Amino acid sequence: MKLVLFDCDGTLVDSAANIHRCMEKTFVEAGLEAPDLALTKSVIGLTLEAAISQMLQADVDHRIRQMADRYRHHSVLMRSHPSFDEPVFDGIGDVLDRLFGRDDILVGVVTGKSRRGLNTVIQKHDLAAGIIASRTADECPSKPHPAMVLECCAETGVDPAQTIVVGDAIFDMQMARAAGARAIGVSWGYASTDALQEAGAHHVVHEPDALLPLVMDHGLEDGSDA
């Protein structure tokens, strides 16, 4: 039995624009200059406090915690609007359907989203039946700490060595390595191929279909690219 753990933002769904809008509002409200999109993308995947801390190059303190709370407020308001959209990347739905249909593969999610945010994605895109295990930012330490992976492994009874983490961020690759899992980077998200490889990706793929032979066969070679 194998366990495949997907990151959410930048891997399953394209959420950068939504995250950036909330960051812009949060920073301006705090009397700071709005960040540019590249800076926001560079921290997607971290917990909010860790993300804002990295953006400001400052230790987590009362101000950063307040900003994180205000981000959550703006995010809840945005998600409640009828026009809110967080689309699945083209081809990902087909890949998930194929994996959900396998008896020898379990699928989970490890994400810097909140539980509320992940549940919204799962419900909107009808993924509940296939997601066996998941961990979120309000349940575990921030990536790249391996807790999210290790807890999903413990819950499903799958050894980390038989686990694959699929993600678009350097934090995903570092987390997978720290947990003793295999790391597949995806280039359609928010980090470059070079950054993913430098962070420890065993393999980087450029389209969702390329995940299937790697995940099904566990046929990864260090340093390869597709």
Beta strands, then each sheet from edge to edge (+ up, - down):
strand 1: 2-6
strand 2: 105-110
strand 3: 131-135
strand 4: 163-167
strand 5: 182-186
strand 6: 203-205
strand 7: 224-225
sheet 1: 3+ 2+ 1+ 4+ 5+ 6+ 7+
end
